[in-house]
């Protein structure tokens, strides 16, 4: 049976983003070894290897990236960037109003906080940077180069935060469990930086091959895009913000035919497809949590606007971290500040006092109140933390002995069966000549799967791959 209602569907999409370091007081997350005895659908062979993420269950992240939740505003991101008593500064992708949810947004936020601090401080002051992710390391790099005494405090035993590059002898290439793409490559220097570091990266084609449940290749219909565009236009005219889900209903955009058309796909299926594979690229949240005012309008991605990093995203962080003093496996539990200094308490019971501090923990950690601020953060900061949303997107990397699929497309999506958890896939074969697939799951489905073991997680992914194990038609079917 197909479940066709968008209201209960979770969102899964291609995450083109990355995030900052984190410091909540909880045990270090365990790894995810290759599972054994995984139940495997007969159509898809058992993979030779598997690696997965579980960002919502990670105590040092508590989600993947921020999004515009109902009743939140872009101004609240700017509110978070305001210094507190000129001693305490917040940074990270959630603080970026220009590029939230991206590596470049996180790094720019960290650099901006560092520049503001430099303008306010005296040369040689002692500064603590909490979090060794993209924002934290970018801030620390600028401060150190400007002559400040900098200590980076990181809860994990590694650099990177939600940039998590895994180098494993069983895998022929670095596995990216966090950020793996450069978004808007025409407006950022990240690709040039990777080139300078001799890290391989390549253009990523945004046009997917779309398959129906029986494996038929079909052309994308504009029905779903038009429905969401109309719903967001309706929401923009309302006196109060409302969710995308309610906007779809109230505008009439959700009333679409459930009669199967070409390839067995209905107009209602195309709306679900749009929500599942496009609209929540930057949210990782279900439609009933997404802002109708500030959710992105469906747009065409330029062919040359996205690149995929193939040689290890963490090289960028290693460059920023060169010669920095980093205190690993150190959880910050309390931050006390005055107009003269900042005192930090660690989970080990140790304390240290610095002149100023930049806090780059993820929004999910700030929302959980696991770090005590004394005094409490100003009202505008607390309001922003409460209002902005924290979405979830997880990946699974599957390595096969040989490809079982019959397509050279780099980007795969499915339509017509919303019981499949992984609706978006990246085929690494045309990019690296390796039989590796990367699947994406987000929203409520990601939260549900985050709690299951590796076997069940893998089984869900393999079920979602069945349309690509079936024979494809020679010519794509026209959309319904």
C-alpha positions, 0 to 999 in steps of 0.5 A, a space after each residue: 500500500 502507498 501512503 500518499 499524504 505529505 502531512 505524515 511524510 518525512 523529508 529526505 533530500 540531498 544535503 549539500 551542507 556542513 556544520 560546526 564543532 560541539 561540546 555537550 556533556 555526554 559520552 563520545 558516540 560509538 562507531 558504526 562497523 560494517 554489519 553482519 547478517 544484514 537482512 537483504 532484499 533479494 533484488 539487491 545484493 548484500 553490500 561488502 561494506 557499510 558506514 552510516 551517520 546518526 546525527 540526531 543521536 550524536 550528543 555533540 551535534 543533536 541534529 544536522 543543521 538549522 532550518 527556518 521553523 514556523 515563526 522564526 525569522 532571519 533576523 534571529 540569526 543576526 541576533 545570535 551574532 550580537 556579542 554579549 557584554 563584548 566578552 562572549 560571541 556565538 558563531 556557526 552555521 545557525 548564526 549565518 544569515 547568508 548561508 545557513 547550513 553550509 560549510 561556507 556559512 559556518 566558516 564566514 560566521 566564525 571569521 566574522 565573530 573573530 573580527 568583531 572580537 579583534 576590534 574589541 580586544 587588546 593584543 595578546 588577550 587569551 581567547 577560548 574557542 569552544 568547538 573545533 568544527 568549521 566555524 571554530 577553527 576558522 575563528 581560531 585561525 584568524 585570532 592566532 594569526 592576529 597575535 592572540 593566545 588561543 585555546 580551542 576546546 573540543 568535546 570530541 577526540 577529533 577535529 571537524 564537528 559535523 564534517 566527519 571524514 572517515 579514512 578506512 583501509 576497507 574503503 578505496 576513498 575517504 567516506 564523508 559522513 557529514 559535509 561532502 558538497 560545495 554549495 553555490 560554488 560560484 559564490 565561494 572560494 572553497 573549491 579553490 582552497 581544495 584545489 590549493 590543498 590538492 584535494 580532489 573535487 568535481 562538478 556534480 550534476 543536479 539533474 537526477 534519474 527518477 525511477 518509479 517503483 517498477 524501475 521505469 525511468 520517468 521524466 520529472 513533472 512540474 506538478 509538485 513544484 507548482 503546488 509548493 510554489 503556490 502554497 508558499 505564495 499563499 503563505 507570503 500573503 498571510 498575516 501570520 507565519 504558518 507551516 508549509 504543510 498547512 499552507 499546502 492545504 489552505 491554498 488548495 495545493 495539496 488537493 491533487 489527483 491520486 489516479 496513477 498516470 504514466 509509469 504508475 505515478 500520480 499528481 499526488 506522488 509528484 507533490 510528495 516527490 517535490 517535498 521529499 527530494 527538493 524542498 528540504 535540502 536545507 531543512 531536514 524537517 517535516 513540512 509541518 515544522 517548516 516556515 511558510 514565510 521563509 522556506 526556500 522557493 523551488 528553484 533550478 540548480 545551475 549545472 556548475 553550481 555544485 561540486 562534490 569533494 572526493 579527496 577528503 573534506 577534513 583537509 580544509 580543517 587540518 589547514 585551519 588547525 595548523 599550529 593551534 592548541 586544541 584540547 580534545 575530549 573536553 566537554 564544556 558544561 558551564 560558561 560564566 561571564 562578566 564584563 571583565 572575563 569568561 570562566 569555563 567549567 569542563 566535564 572533568 571538573 577543571 576550570 579555566 578563565 579567559 578574557 573572551 570566548 567564541 562559542 561555536 556549538 551547534 544549535 541542537 546543543 544550545 537548544 538542549 540546555 546542556 551548557 549552563 550560561 551564567 548569567 543566562 544569555 540575553 532574551 534575544 539570543 534565547 528567543 532565537 535559539 528557541 525559535 530556529 529549528 534543527 533538522 536531521 539528515 543522515 547518510 549511508 555509504 554502501 560498498 559493493 563488490 560490483 555494480 548491480 545497477 544499469 545506469 550511469 547517472 550520478 544522482 538518483 531519486 524515486 517517485 511513487 512509493 513514499 514508504 521508501 525511507 531513502 529517496 535520494 542516492 548518489 552513485 559514485 561509480 561515474 565519479 570515482 569508478 568505484 561501486 559505491 552508493 550514498 543514500 540520504 534519509 531525513 526528517 522524521 524517518 531519519 529520527 526513527 532510523 537513527 535508533 535502529 541497529 546497523 542491520 535494520 538501517 541497511 535493510 531499509 536502504 537496500 529496500 529503497 534501492 530496489 527500483 535501481 535493480 530492476 530493468 530500466 526502460 530505454 527512454 524515460 516515460 513522460 511525466 503524468 
